[in-house]
Amino acid sequence: MSSDTLYEKVFGRHVVDVLPTGQYQIFIGFQPLHDVTTSPAFEMVKEANGKVAYPQLNIATADHMVPTTSMARPFSDPKAEALMDALERNARQYGIEFLGPESGKQGIVHIIGPERGLTQPGITIACGDSHTSTHGAFGALAFGIGTTQVRYVLETQTLAVDRLKVRQIHFKGELSKGVYAKDVILYTISQLGVGGGKGFAYEYGGSIVDKMTMEERMTICNMSIEGGALVGYVNPDNTTFDYLRGRERAPRGEAFERAVKYWKSIASEPNAQYDDTVVFQGKEIEPTVTWGINPGHAIGISQRMPELSKILDESERKSAEKAYAHMKLTQGELICGTPIDVAFIGSCTNGRLSDLEAASQVLKGRKVADSVVLLVVPGSYEVKRQAEELGLDRIFTEAGAQWRGAGCSMCLGMNPDKLTGYQMSASSSNRNFIGRQGSPNGRTLLMSPAMVAAAAVEGRVTDVRQYLR
């Protein structure tokens, strides 16, 4: 492996020691904390009579458990209230900044980190959440960890990790109208598999990624873990620097210019050597929808669901069999036209302002089907504020959608926003696992926010491109 990739450059700068196990002890530059995995981690610290080594390198917020209808305390769910109370107390005890609802800065950890300027190129980020790879859009090495590891970072600000290989994923050409970053990453996972990235960091690049906004890059990096890659990143460039300039926690003045000089230096070299390279053509990607029970079960809107007899790999065939049994869909049929009951726009994958704007373009002047409940949930208080300044909330409510407060919401069944029974959901979130959206029998179809909006209007999965002509 060449030392000229961003991964190797940043990894090497953060190695504290090589452990007897062969793992590397690396320094963690930033740890976002949320309301679910942190409470037990803090208890471990207390039981060991430990302390938090670098409180200023940790920041806490509430996202997974918080209700999106009202932030009034105490929460109606005793468990959510207990976790919120524990997070507040622990943050106060250990001197960690807490961005709670009353701060006006609350939101999903992977949205508030970038919007506050805490996420920066060249740093390492660990968080007790699977989708921490989101932050890799800035050229950071970011990855999810377990509760015990959260404790280790609190106490030492270091972690023991394995060195990853690096796969370059190059997207050439251009995307067609109606094809979004969510389609790009769903397509990628469908091609490489949900386990294809095991042991790899994914470096995304090419003309398509070069033209993406930071919010679009965050979407593709967010779901790297769904393809098995612990880390996904994009090399920092002028788009990155322009996004960070003037952010609350970003360097300012001459310090910012010095930072940019360093950030440019960590980008992968033009002649960098990779362990593997994959090239995708933008023209091959169309609006993409999942039909099964993992993000790799994805097809283009014009395609038919796979026939079991044509799936040669035994494990993939068994997975498809389980998917058809749960989803109650028919092999060989078009995914387009599949009826839905619930539509959800939000999550750390697609709860940013540009996601809401894309959905509003579809919903403006239209009505949500009578048979569908549509929830629109901004990913942070700041996103909510900006959307309301633009009047997006009025577009959503006039269309018949429910405009909510900031949080993870229906991405996962840890708060009141859940599917019931066998409801079918069109969702802009990141996982379509069985039970993920709260009901053990509920069914989830992943797609872009614009596609969710179109499905909400039609009452069934439809090609959003007909709304964008």
NUMARZA-842664 format. One record per residue: x, y, z of N, C-alpha, C in turn. Coordinates in steps of 0.05 Angstrom, whole numbers, plus 5000, padded with zeros to 4 digits. Layout:
XYZXYZXYZ ...
% end
This chain:
501749765000500050005000501850255000 501150434983502650684982501850865005 503751025014503151215036501951475025 501251464999500351714986497351744984 495851564996492951604997492251765022 489951905021489152055045488951875069 487851635065487551455088490251405102 492251335086494851275098496151525111 495851755098496952005109495752065136 493052065137491752145162492051925183 491851675175492251455195495051475207 497051515191499851525201500251745220 498951975216499252205233497952175260 496251975263494751935288495551685303 497551535293498451295307500051375332 499151275355500551325380502451095386 501650845379503350615385502350385368 504150185364503449935352503249735375 500949605378500349435401501349145396 501848995417502748715413500848545396 498248625395496248475379496648525350 498348725343498548805315496749035307 494949105326493149335321494749585326 493549815318494750075322493050235342 494450355360493150545378493150815365 490850925359490751185345489251385363 490051635359488851855373486251935358 484151995374481552075362481152365366 480852515344480752805345478052915354 475952755351473252865357471452625361 469952635383467952425389465152555394 463352535375460652625380459252415397 457652515416456152335435453152385432 451652165434448752195432447352055455 444752035454443151965477442951655482 443951495465443551205468446051055478 448251085464450550915471452251045493 451751295500453551425519453051375548 450451335555449851295584451351055596 451250825583452750595594455750645593 456750785573459550845571460451015595 458851215602459551385625459451225651 457551035653457450865677459950695680 461050605657463550455658465850625668 465850875659467951055669467751095699 465251135709464851185737465650935754 464850695744465450455759468450405761 469950505742472850475743474250715756 472650895767473751145779475451295759 474551285735476151415713475251705710 476451825690475752105683475852135653 474652345643474752405614477352555608 478952445590481552555585481552835572 479852865551479753115536476853195531 475553305552472653375548472153555524 474053725517473653915495473653775468 474453525466474453375441471953195439 470153225457467553085457465353295457 463153235444460853405444458353235444 456253315459453853145462451353275451 449553115441446953205433444952985435 442453035431440352835433439052805406 438852555396437752505370436052255367 437152025376435851775371433051745385 433051825410430651775427428652005427 429452245419427752475424425252465406 423052545417420552565401420752795382 419452775360419552995340417053165339 415053085356412553245357412753465378 414253415400414553615421417053555437 418653755443421053725459420453795489 417953825496417253895523418153675542 419253755564420253575585418353565608 418053325621419353075614418052955589 419652795574418552655551416452455560 414552395543412452205550413551915553 415751865539417051595541419051605564 418551455585420351465609423251385602 423551195584426251115576427751335562 426351475544427651705530428351925549 426551975568427052185588429452105606 429651855614431851765630434551795616 434551725590437051745574437852045570 435852205565436352495562437452615588 436252535610437152635636439952545642 440552285636443252185641445352325624 444652385599446452515581447052795591 445052935599445353205610447153205635 446653025653448153005678451052935673 451452735656454252655650455852865636 454553005617455953215603456753435623 454853505641455453715661457753625680 457553375689459553275708462353265696 462553195671465253165659466153395641 464553615642465353855628465153835598 463253675588462853645559460553815549 460953955528458854135517456453965508 454154055517451653915510449854095493 449354005468447654155450444754045452 443354115473440654025477438654185462 436054115464433954255450433854555456 434454615482434254905490436555075479 438654945468440955085457440455205430 438455105416437955185388439955055369 441554865379443554745362443354435362 441154335372440754045374440253925347 440953665345440353525320441853265319 441653125296443052875293446052925293 447552755307450452795310451852835283 451052685263452452705238451652935220 449753085230448953335216450053575231 449953575258450853815272453953835272 455353615270458253625269459253795246 458353725221459153885198458054165199 455454205206454354475204455554665224 456654565246457954735266460954775259 461954625239464854655233466554485250 465454295265467054115282468353895265 467053815244468153615225469953755206 472553675206474553805189476353595175 477553665153479353475139481653395157 482553155154485053065166484852975195 482452975207482152885234480952605235 481152485258479852225263477452275280 475252135273472652175287471551895293 470751855318469451605326466951675341 464851515337462251575350460851305353 459251285374457751045379455351025362 455751045336453551025316454750925290 453350745277454350615252454950805230 453551035228453751205205455651435208 457651395226459651605230461351655205 461451465187462851505162461951745146 459651855154458552095141460752315140 462152345162464152565165466552535146 466852295134468952255115468652425090 466352545086465852715063467852955063 468953015087470753245090473653155089 474152905084476952815084477852745112 475952675129476652565156476452265155 477852135174477451845177475551805200 473051735193470851725213469551455212 469051345236467851075237466251035262 464350855261462650785284464050595302 463350615328464550435348462350345367 462950145384461150045404461250195430 459450135448459350275474461850255490 463050015491465549985506467750155494 467850185468469850355455469350645460 466750725463466150995470467351055497 467250865516468450895542471450935539 472750775522475650805519476451075508 474951175489475551445479475151655500 473051635516472551825537474951825556 476051595563478151575583480951635572 481351565547484151595536484351755510 482051805498481951945471483451785450 483751525455485051345435483451095432 484050945410482750695404484750505392 484350245396485850035382484349955357 485549985334484249925309486049775290 484849645270486349515249486749715226 488949675212489449835189487749725166 486549895151484749815129486149825102 485249675083486049705055484349935044 485050035021483650255009482650184981 480050214977478850174950478050444939 479050504916478250744902475750684885 473650844890471150814874470751064858 470951034832471051264813468351274798 467051504799464551544784465151724761 464751624737465351784712462851874699 463152084683460952194667459252384683 456552364679454752544692452252384701 450852494721448352374729446052504714 444052334708441652444694439952594714 438252764704436352914721434552714736 434252764762432652584778434252364791 436852364786438652174799440252324820 440152234845441352384867443552214880 444852344899447052204914446051944926 443651944936442551704948442451474928 441751544903441651334882444451234877 446451414878449251334872450151134893 449651184919450650994939449050734939 446450754935444850504933445750334910 446350454887447350314864450050184870 451750334883454450234890454249984908 452549994928452249774946451049534932 449149584914447949364899450049224881 452049374872454049254854456249124870 457149234892459349124907458548944930 456048954938454948784959455148904987 453448815005453448915032455948835048 457348635038459848565052462248615035 461848745012464048784993466248965004 465649145023467649325033468949245059 468448995067469648905092472748915091 473949055110476849085111477849315095 476049465082476749685065475849965076 477350165068476350435068475650495039 473350625035472550705008473250995003 474851044982475351314973473751374949 471851564951470051634929471251864913 471151844887472252054870471152034842 472352184824471452194796469852454791 469152494766467852744758465152794772 463752574777461152604790461452704819 463252574833463652654861464852934862 466652994844467853264843465753484841 463553434827461453634823459453634846 459553434864457553424885457953634906 455753724918455953904941456853744965 457553884987458353735011456053565022 453653665020451353505030451053255014 451453264988451253024972453552824979 455952934983458252764990457652625017 456452775036455752655062453852425058 452052445040450152225035451551965026 453451995007454751744998456651635019 457951805033459751705055458151585077 455851695083454151605105453551305103 453051205078452250925075454450745068 456950835071459250655066459050405083 458250435108458050215126456050005116 453950095101452049905091453149725069 455449815058456949645039459249495052 459349505079461449355093463949515098 464149755088466649915092466350075118 468350055135468350195160468650495156 470150565136470750845130470150905101 468951135095468551235068469351525068 470751615048471651895048471952005020 472052275019472452424994474852605000 476652634981478852814984477953104986 479053255005478153535009479053704985 477253894977477854074955476554344960 476354514940475254774944472354774954 470854564946468054534955468054494985 469954334995470254285024470954545038 472954685028473854925042471755145042 470255175020468155375019465955315038 465355065042463254985061464155055090 466655005096467555045124468155335131 468755495111469455775116467255925131 467856035154465956195169464256025188 464555765188463055595207463955655236 462155615254462555685282465155575294 465755315289468055195301470455155282 470255265258472455245239474455465245 476955425237478955635241478155895226 479256125235478456375222480956535214 480556705195482756885186485156735176 487556815185489956685176490156395184 488856325207488856055216487355875196 485255985184483755825164485555785139 486955985131488655955107490955755112 491955755136494055555143492755275143 490355255154488954995154488454895126 487655075108487154995080489654885068 491955005073494454915062495054625072 494454575097494854305108492854115096 490254195095488154025084488753935056 489854125040490654045012492853835012 494553845031496953665031496153375038 493853335051493153065059491652915037 490753055016489252924995490952704981 489752504972491152284957492652404934 495152304930496752394908495652294881 496052434859495052344833496052064826 498451984835499551724828499351524851 497551584870497251404893496451124884 497450924898496850644893494650544911 492750404900490450304916490450004916 489149894937488949604938486949494918 485149664910483049594890481849844879 481049834853479750064840477249964826 475150114829472550044816471650294801 470650264777469750494761466750444754 465150644760462350644752461750874733 459950834715459151034696456451164705 456351424707453951564716451551494700 451851454673449551394656448251134662 449550964677448450704685446650724709 446650954723445150974748442551124743 440351004752437751134750436551154779 434351284782433051284809432950994819 433850954844434350684854432650644879 431550404882429750324904430550054915 430550024941430949754952428349594951 428549334948426149164948426148964970 428548934984428848715003429448815031 431248675045431648725073434548805080 436048885060438649015065439049215042 440849415045441149615024442249504998 443449264998444349154974442149044956 439849004968437448914952436249164939 437649264919436849514906436849484876 434949614863434749604834433849874823 434349924798433450164785430450164782 429250404781426350424781425050284756 426650254735425550124711425949824712 427249714732428049434732425949264747 426149004742424448814756425948684779 424548604799425748474822426948204813 429148124824430547884815428947624819 429347444800428147184802430147004817 429146854836430846684853432446484837 431246384816432646184799435046294785 435246554783437446684769439646784788 439246744814441246824834442946584839 445446584829447146354830448546314858 449246534871450546514897448546414918 449146204932447246084951446546264973 448446404985447846585007446146814998 446646924974445047134964442147044958 441946794948439346684942437746654968 438946554989437546525015436746795026 438446985023437747255032435347365017 435247314990433047404974430447254981 430647004987428346844995427146965021 428847025040427947145065426747415060 427947565041426847835035424047815023 423647635004421047614991418947525012 419747345030417847255050416947485068 418847655075418147875093416748105078 417748175055416648405041414048355027 413448095023410948025009410748144981 413048144968413248234940413647994923 413248024897413447804878415847824860 417447614860419847614843419147654814 420847804800420347844772418548084765 417248204786415448424780417048694782 415948894770417149164771416849274800 418849414810418649544835416849794833 416849914809415150144804412250064806 410750214822407950144825407250014851 409349944867408949814893407450014912 405149934923403650124940405150174967 404850414978406050485003403950585022 404550575048402750685069403850925083 406550925086407951135101410251235084 410851495086413151605073414751775093 417351745092419051875112421352015098 421652275102423852435092425452545116 427852455119429552535141431852345145 433052345169435352175177438052305172 440152185183442852295179443752255151 442352085135443052055107441852275090 439352345096437952525078436152725093 437152835115435553025130436753305129 438253365108439453635106437753815089 438554065088436854265074436454195045 438554115031438354055002436453814998 436353625017434553395015431653495016 431153675035428453785038427653955014 429554095003429054254979428254074956 429753854952429153674930426353554933 425653484958422953374962420753584958 421353834966419354044963418754114934 420754084917420354134888418353944877 418253704887416253504878413553554890 413453634916410953664930409553934925 411054134916409854394912407454394894 405154484904402754494888401354224885 402354024899401153754898400153664925 398753444926397653344951398653054956 399152994981399852724989397352554986 397652314976395352134972393952084999 391252054998389652015022390551765037 391651575023392451315036395151325049 396551555047399351575056399651775079 401351705098402151895119405051965113 405652225109408352325103409452485126 411752395136413152535157415652665144 415952925149418353065140419853165165 422253065170423653115195426453235189 426853485194429553605190431553475209 434053465200436153325215437353485238 436753735239437753905261435954145264 436254275287434754525292435454735271 438054745263438954935243437654885216 437554625208436254555183433354645184 432054595206429254665209428854965206 430555125219430455415218430755505189 432755405175433355485148430955415129 429955165133427755085116425255265120 424755335145422455515150422855795139 425355885140425956145128425356145098 425755915085425255885056422355815050 420755765071417955705067417555415059 419555245063419154955056417054825074 416954905099415054785117412254825107 411655065095408955115085408354935061 410354895044409954715021409254435030 410654345051410154075061407354055074 406754245091404154225105401754275086 402054445067399954495047399554245030 401654085027401353835011400153615028 399953655055398753455072400853295088 403353385088405353255104405453355132 406653205150407153285177409953395180 410153645188412753785191413553755220 415853625226416653545253419053705263 419753645288422253745300424553575292 426953655300429453525292429953265308 430853065294431552805307431852585287 432552355297432852115279430152015269 428052045286425351985278425051695268 423751665245422951405235425251245222 427651355223429851195213430150935229 429550955255429850715272427750725294 427050485304424750465322425450525351 426750755357427550825384426051065395 424051155380422451395389419551345380 417751525385414951475379414351445349 416151535331415551525302416251235292 414151075290414550795282412450695263 413250495247411250355231409550175249 407150115240405449925255404649705236 404349465247403449235231405149185206 403849145184405249075159405549325141 405449555151405649795135408149795117 407849905093410049925074410950225075 413550265078414650535081416450595057 416050835046418050945027419751135044 422351075047424051215066426651305055 427451555063430051655054432251585074 431751405092433651335112435751135101 437150995118439550845109439250535112 437350445127437150155131434250055128 434049835114431449705110431349435123 432949405145432949155160430149095171 429648835176427048755188426848885215 424649025220424149155246425549415250 427049505231428649755234426849995240 424550015227422850255231420750205252 421150015270419549995294417549775295 416649665272414849445272416249195262 416048965276417348725267416348625240 413948715233412748635207412848865187 413749105195413749335177415849285155 415349425132416949385108417949655099 420549655091421849915084423049905056 422450105040423650145014425350395015 427950365012429750595013429850734985 429951004986430151154961430851444968 431251604948432051884952429652044963 430152274976427952444985425952524963 426952584940425152654918423452424910 424652184910423051944903420951884925 421651934950419751904972417352094968 418052344961415852534956414052454934 415252354912413552264889411852024897 412951844913411451604922409151694940 409651904957407551994975405252114959 405752254937403652374920402152154906 403551954895402251744879400951534896 401951494921401051274938402451014930 404451034914405950794905408650884895 410550704893413150764882412950854854 414151074847413951184820416651314812 416951364787419351484776419151784779 420951894796420752184802421352354777 422652244758423452404734421052514719 418652384722416352494709415352754722 416252804747415553044761417553274756 419753214743421853404740422253504712 420553424694420853494666420053794662 
% end
